[in-house]
Amino acid sequence: MTIRLTIRLFASLSLRVSDYDHEKGILVDAPYGVTPEDLLKDMKIPLSHIGFISDGNKAIAQDTLLADKMTVSFFSLVSGG
């Protein structure tokens, strides 16, 4: 069973994914039981570069089980100011 997710990358994280679309993010099909940490591993983004993960307007943990049609946003640990 697979689920469809939208992944949003903010600040310098978007530079790690070629052809990243800042308006749409990335649509991915992932296996049931996937976590934000799993997504980061697939994108080769170290967890140590992440300061905040959210689903919509709420923070989620790196080990949260993701559900179909979620929008998972990753924010870098440090962004410009």
C-alpha positions in Angstrom: 0.0 0.0 0.0 1.3 3.4 -0.9 0.4 7.0 0.1 0.9 10.2 -1.8 2.6 13.1 0.0 3.6 16.7 -0.9 7.0 17.6 0.4 8.0 21.2 0.9 11.6 22.3 1.5 12.5 25.7 2.9 15.7 27.8 2.9 18.8 26.0 1.7 17.2 22.5 1.9 15.6 23.1 -1.6 19.1 23.3 -3.1 19.6 19.6 -2.3 16.9 18.4 -4.7 17.4 19.1 -8.4 14.5 20.8 -10.2 12.8 21.6 -6.9 9.6 23.6 -7.6 9.2 26.2 -4.8 5.5 26.8 -5.6 4.4 23.1 -5.8 7.0 21.3 -3.7 7.5 17.6 -4.6 4.8 15.0 -5.0 5.9 11.5 -3.9 4.4 8.1 -3.6 5.7 6.5 -0.4 5.1 3.2 1.4 2.6 3.1 4.2 4.4 3.5 7.5 6.9 6.1 6.1 8.2 8.8 8.5 9.7 12.3 7.9 13.1 10.8 8.8 12.6 8.2 6.0 11.8 10.9 3.5 15.0 12.8 4.5 17.1 9.7 4.0 15.6 9.2 0.5 16.5 12.8 -0.3 19.9 12.5 1.2 19.3 15.3 3.6 20.9 14.8 7.1 18.5 15.0 10.0 21.0 17.3 11.7 20.1 20.0 9.0 16.5 20.1 10.1 15.2 22.5 12.7 11.4 22.0 12.3 9.0 19.6 10.6 5.3 20.3 10.1 2.2 19.0 8.6 0.2 22.0 7.7 0.1 24.3 10.7 1.3 21.7 13.3 4.7 20.5 14.3 5.4 16.8 13.9 8.2 14.6 15.1 10.8 12.9 12.9 9.2 9.5 13.7 5.6 10.4 13.0 3.8 8.0 10.7 2.6 9.9 7.7 -0.8 9.5 6.1 -2.1 9.9 2.6 -2.4 13.5 1.2 -0.3 15.1 4.0 1.9 18.1 3.2 5.2 17.6 5.0 7.3 20.8 5.3 11.0 20.7 6.3 12.7 23.8 7.6 16.4 24.2 7.9 18.0 24.5 11.3 19.3 28.0 10.5 18.0 30.4 7.9 19.0 33.9 7.1 17.6 36.8 8.9 
